[in-house]
Amino acid sequence: MAVVVKYVVERNGVERMTFTTKKEADAYDKMLDIAESLEVMLEKVDVPLSEQQIESLALEIAKSKDDFMNVLKGGKEAIQKAPTAKVKKKM
């Protein structure tokens, strides 16, 4: 029988994700901490967002924090990972 070590990231009694290394689990936990802080900030913005939108937006920003930090520091736009659809302009 093999012994397998698993690292579980849990928030508010809910199991969020399981990892095989402590480093990955810690990184994910830190990303969730950042997302929670961003939620507090987004609740204060003067744009009507639902609770689900705030949570989703905060999580996506936290996932791409390095790209956001680069842009906020005045750097060039983040490298696009996937091509985006072009939006047609109304004339």
CORMO-V156610 format. One line per field, one symbol per residue. psi: psi as a letter, one per 40 degrees, with the letter a starting at -180 (. if undefined). Layout:
BEGIN
psi: ???
END
This chain:
BEGIN
psi: hihhhihhhhhfehhdihieiddddddddddddddddddddddeifhhiidddddddddddddfddddddddeeiiiihhdiiiiihhih.
END
